[in-house]
Amino acid sequence: RPPIVKEYRSLAETLETTPVPQMLRGEEWEAGKGIDIHLSVAAVLDFHEAEGKWPGIHDKADADKVVELAKGISEARKGKDGTCWAQSVSWGFPSGDDRDLDEVNVGRFARLFQTELTGLCAYLGGAVAQEVIKKSGKFTPIDQWIHHDEPVLVADECSSNVGPL
């Protein structure tokens, strides 16, 4: 079997030019759920550049800033071909139809950005290990980005992560 040569683009380029980011679960990718996560990552990086810090854990003011940044990023990219912005997706294909950014998920992403969930880290470690094995050439590795969202691990009504829900 002939080797497959893959080339990867820079972080800055792929943050903008990944119209429908891949999700670990196929059905979430087909529904376009990765768009909100991808815009959240871009917004958090912009927040860090502007503020000199990452969004604080459970910091509503920081989360609100990240949501506004994500909305601004999406608005600025709207209409540009091949970019990631809040648009409807059907079966993994962007429609070009405007949709509202999921502000709840973007805010949650910002409020919990600095947390570490050990069980999720172990799960993602397994996914990464599978990708390393793909270096053998038998299978095709993930292309650039893959996101995972596990909303059942967090609760919005809990103001802190140190007590029962």
Phi and psi in degrees as a GROMACS rama.xvg file:
@    title "Ramachandran Plot"
@    xaxis  label "Phi"
@    yaxis  label "Psi"
@TYPE xy
-71.7035  145.157  PRO-2
-68.0082  149.049  PRO-3
-101.078  123.808  ILE-4
-97.0678  124.91  VAL-5
-115.299  142.518  LYS-6
-119.607  141.201  GLU-7
-117.874  143.897  TYR-8
-89.8206  168.26  ARG-9
-72.3087  161.575  SER-10
-58.1712  -48.045  LEU-11
-58.2775  -42.7282  ALA-12
-67.911  -44.8479  GLU-13
-74.4163  -22.7387  THR-14
-62.2798  -31.2894  LEU-15
-97.1448  -39.6598  GLU-16
-102.492  38.908  THR-17
-119.797  91.252  THR-18
-63.4274  -38.4291  PRO-19
-133.029  89.2001  VAL-20
-59.7374  141.563  PRO-21
-72.0508  142.352  GLN-22
-109.761  154.579  MET-23
-62.3669  -37.2719  LEU-24
-93.1494  126.063  ARG-25
-58.2387  -40.4417  GLY-26
-67.4808  -30.67  GLU-27
-71.6148  -35.6005  GLU-28
-65.7425  -45.0081  TRP-29
-62.0991  -28.8499  GLU-30
-86.0715  -8.0009  ALA-31
83.1997  19.5597  GLY-32
-65.5176  -21.7822  LYS-33
-67.81  -19.5719  GLY-34
-61.5991  -46.8396  ILE-35
-64.9911  -38.0887  ASP-36
-67.1827  -43.7632  ILE-37
-62.0954  -42.7586  HIS-38
-66.8097  -32.9126  LEU-39
-64.468  -43.2936  SER-40
-61.2928  -47.133  VAL-41
-60.6534  -41.6675  ALA-42
-67.5426  -40.3207  ALA-43
-65.168  -40.0506  VAL-44
-63.7005  -40.3979  LEU-45
-65.7425  -39.4899  ASP-46
-59.6011  -46.4538  PHE-47
-61.9403  -40.5933  HIS-48
-64.6547  -39.8749  GLU-49
-78.3623  -40.1059  ALA-50
-97.8462  -17.4609  GLU-51
75.5738  16.0058  GLY-52
-154.078  164.564  LYS-53
-86.9077  158.442  TRP-54
-58.2956  136.779  PRO-55
-72.2682  151.76  GLY-56
-65.5368  127.096  ILE-57
58.0446  26.1674  HIS-58
-92.4576  102.72  ASP-59
-63.1867  -38.5034  LYS-60
-62.7556  -44.5387  ALA-61
-64.0639  -41.8415  ASP-62
-62.8  -40.9422  ALA-63
-62.7963  -38.8268  ASP-64
-64.2151  -41.3377  LYS-65
-64.8301  -40.5613  VAL-66
-60.7676  -45.3015  VAL-67
-63.4609  -39.21  GLU-68
-63.3216  -43.8486  LEU-69
-62.7389  -41.2347  ALA-70
-63.8337  -40.662  LYS-71
-65.1613  -41.3523  GLY-72
-62.5151  -46.4529  ILE-73
-61.3243  -44.0688  SER-74
-64.0219  -40.3055  GLU-75
-67.1804  -29.9374  ALA-76
-88.7553  -16.6508  ARG-77
-54.8958  132.899  LYS-78
89.3763  -15.4294  GLY-79
-83.0041  128.314  LYS-80
-67.5872  133.565  ASP-81
78.141  18.9467  GLY-82
-110.513  163.758  THR-83
-93.0887  113.591  CYS-84
-148.636  166.525  TRP-85
-70.6605  93.1281  ALA-86
-133.145  157.925  GLN-87
-69.7941  146.187  SER-88
-131.688  137.324  VAL-89
-131.522  121.423  SER-90
54.7645  37.1873  TRP-91
85.2722  0.892315  GLY-92
-113.044  127.926  PHE-93
-68.5002  139.946  PRO-94
-92.6796  -22.1278  SER-95
85.58  -1.95714  GLY-96
-87.5079  128.345  ASP-97
-62.6577  142.957  ASP-98
-141.639  162.282  ARG-99
-73.3355  142.61  ASP-100
-68.2919  140.31  LEU-101
-76.8018  87.491  ASP-102
-64.1216  -31.3911  GLU-103
-63.6195  -47.7341  VAL-104
-68.187  -39.0813  ASN-105
-64.9903  -43.189  VAL-106
-63.2194  -41.8596  GLY-107
-62.2295  -43.1688  ARG-108
-56.9313  -44.7043  PHE-109
-68.9551  -44.2053  ALA-110
-64.5248  -28.8236  ARG-111
-111.518  15.79  LEU-112
-57.8972  -38.867  PHE-113
-90.1096  2.46252  GLN-114
-80.8856  158.376  THR-115
-129.304  121.519  GLU-116
-104.49  107.582  LEU-117
-60.4317  -39.7316  THR-118
-62.7846  -42.2362  GLY-119
-67.4019  -37.1031  LEU-120
-62.0278  -40.1897  CYS-121
-64.9711  -41.9267  ALA-122
-61.7483  -47.3415  TYR-123
-67.085  -32.4487  LEU-124
-60.7565  -37.8333  GLY-125
-64.7976  -41.0479  GLY-126
-64.4909  -40.5583  ALA-127
-65.173  -41.6206  VAL-128
-59.6035  -39.4933  ALA-129
-63.1402  -37.3806  GLN-130
-67.2106  -37.0899  GLU-131
-64.052  -41.4903  VAL-132
-62.7493  -31.6899  ILE-133
-65.086  -13.742  LYS-134
-59.8767  -22.6769  LYS-135
-62.6464  -19.1262  SER-136
97.621  -2.5484  GLY-137
-75.2251  -33.2505  LYS-138
-125.616  162.427  PHE-139
-89.949  127.734  THR-140
-74.2473  167.227  PRO-141
-59.8036  142.367  ILE-142
-96.3021  103.491  ASP-143
70.0961  -76.4715  GLN-144
-118.314  146.796  TRP-145
-147.617  131.044  ILE-146
-113.052  156.584  HIS-147
-139.376  135.712  HIS-148
-127.414  128.391  ASP-149
-129.264  76.1725  GLU-150
-64.0972  -19.2784  PRO-151
-70.9364  -11.428  VAL-152
-84.3553  -9.21667  LEU-153
-126.881  156.319  VAL-154
-131.336  126.142  ALA-155
-70.4474  -27.3986  ASP-156
-79.8054  -6.52525  GLU-157
-90.9713  116.806  CYS-158
-77.8572  -13.134  SER-159
-146.294  163.065  SER-160
-103.713  22.4538  ASN-161
-111.422  7.82047  VAL-162
-139.831  174.32  GLY-163
-68.954  153.862  PRO-164
